[in-house]
Amino acid sequence: MSTESPVKAQFEAYNAHDIEAFMACFSEEFKGYRMPAESPSTIGKESLREFYNNNRFNNPELKAELISRIVLGNKVFDHELIYGLSPNPLESVAVFEVKNDLISTAWFYFP
């Protein structure tokens, strides 16, 4: 499996609002950061499931548009536009670290 594979799969599941397919892309020890925070905002796969069930996938307007993707070693950098969280699309960069074919850590940057 390539480094990009779980990131591509989670992106497709995100846009489909498919929580089971989405969760299958992440490690049990997942940590998510909303930058510039030094501490993770999400720790563990179940915390991630709860957040996306309650704050993202319950929003029918939610979708992401991929602008560009760069793979560097075991990290994938996605430049995206996120729709449905505000009146105008939000530009973001997500950095995913992949270990053992699963996303282990993610850093989310919003302006």
N, C-alpha and C positions, 0 to 999 in steps of 0.2 A: 504494500500500500504506500502511496506517496504521501509526503507531508501535507500536501494540499487536499487530499481526499476527505478527511474528517471536517475540514473547514468548508469545503464545497458542499458537503452533505448537510452541515448545520445551517448554512445559508439557505439552501433549498427548503429545509424543514421549517426554518424561521418564516419564510414567505408563505408556506403552506399552513402555518399555525399547527403543525403536527408535533405535539409535545413529545411523543414517544420516539419518533425519528430524530428529533432535536436532541433529546437526552442521550441517545445512543452514541453521540459524538463526543461526549465528555467523560473524563475520568472521575472516579469516586472522590478523589482528593482535589477536585477543581477549586481554583481560586480566581475570582474576578475582581478587577480594580477599575474604579472610575477615576481617571487621572485628573488632577495631580495627587490624589490620595496616596499616602504611604502604606496604608493598611487596606486589606481587601474588603470590598463591600459585600462580596458573596464568598462563602466558604462552604465547600461540599456540594455534591450533586443534588441532594434533596433541597437545599436552600436555593439552588439555581432553578429547580423545577417549580418551587413555590413562587419565586419571583416571576417567572415567565407565565405561569398559569394565571396569576393574579394581576399582573401589571403589563403584559404585552399581548399574549395570545387571546385575551378576552376583548381585544380591540380589533374590530373588523377592518379598520382603515390601515392597520399596521402593515408595512412592507418595506423592504430594503432594495435599493438599486446599487449594484456594484459598479463603481467607476473604474477602479483598477485594483489589481492584486499583484503582490510581489512575494515570492518565496525566497527566503534567505536562510539556509541551514534548516533548523527545525522550527522556524518561525514563519508565519504567514501574515502579511500586512494587507488589510482590506481598506480601501478608501470607498466610503459609501454615502449615499443619501438615504435617510430614514424618513419615511412618510407615516403620518398618523399620530405622531406624538405632539405636534404643534401645528398651527395653521400653515406654516411653511416647512418644507423639508429641512431636516437637520443634517448638516454635513458632519461626518465622523470618520475616525480612523480606528480600526480595531486591530490589535496585534494578538495573534494566537500562537501559543507555544504548544507544539505537538510532541508527545512522548508516548511510545508504545501504541501508536496509531489512534490516540485519543487526544482531545484538547485538554491540557492540564492547567493552563493559565491563560487568562485573557486580560488585556489592558484596553480600556475604551477611552478615547479622546474625543471630546466635544469642545467646540470653541466657546 
